[in-house]
Amino acid sequence: MADWSDCLNFGISIAKQARKIVLAAFQQQKDVKLKSSPADLVTETDQQVEKILIAAIRRRYPDHSFIGEESVAAGERLELTAAPTWIIDPIDGTVNFVHRFPFVAISIAFAVNKETEFGIVYSCVEDKLFHAQRGRGSFLNGEPLRVSGQEDIHQCVVVTEIGAERDDLALSTMTSNIFRLLQLPVHGVRALGTAAVDMCQVAVGGADAYYHIGMHCWDIAASAIIVQEAGGVVTDTDGSDFDMMSRRVIAASSAAVARSIAQVVQAFPCRRDDLEPSNTCV
Ligand code: LIP
């Protein structure tokens, strides 16, 4: 089996460099543009950080491929091939970044033959660097991570997101999902505004499940392997196998909790990330 440790170590080093750019801009006024909805924002820092990350990786690994949130937004084709591919969200939690809400992350995943080999999530303001490599465990600032192992949904803290969608069907589906969970009851529902950091709470054991409909592959590709390597379970919201392009995910402390979430949560229709045109929910 190939060893991608050199790529992982390089990914961590450039994430640390990119964090300095994010932090320098965090307190500044931002030039904000809208993408797919009034709540789907992008700043020049998102675009700058992605360009810097991709340029640095391309200099070292010229034959690698890329899927970047802002490159796709600029019209680049989104296709995961068997080639070594870097899947990048330069600032996950852009709305938080614009509002100076202190949960913003750089998310970098790396896949070969369409299988994720490692993931890096750097929660910039918290200075929490999460990473995992396939078969070698999950870590926060170098310390090993383990999920809570909770199996009873009634004992769970569940993390989710009200994403960027603002159409009635998406909003009614997302809010009714939260309503049903609270009715079970669960101990609590939380949302940090960044899918990557949300999901890492499951790997840490501070939350017992995360689910989301409508996010994109770059939001969760890195944090999915971080949960899996911490002993967690990652599936589609219908309980089937996880597919990072489906725009639906459950990450849980155990298979039992993943099943319980899948029984309660309903999805609204979303066009897969790898179907043209991307970035739209049908
Ligand atoms: C964000 C996700 C978040 C979701 C937002 C947005 P971005 O990603 O991480 O969970 O609620 O709608 O998709 O756009 O900040 O990279």
Residues whose N, C-alpha, C, O or C-beta is under 5 A from the ligand:
A	BS01	LIP	L41 D89 I91 D92 G93 T94 V95 E161 I162 G163 A164 G193 T194 A195 A196 D219
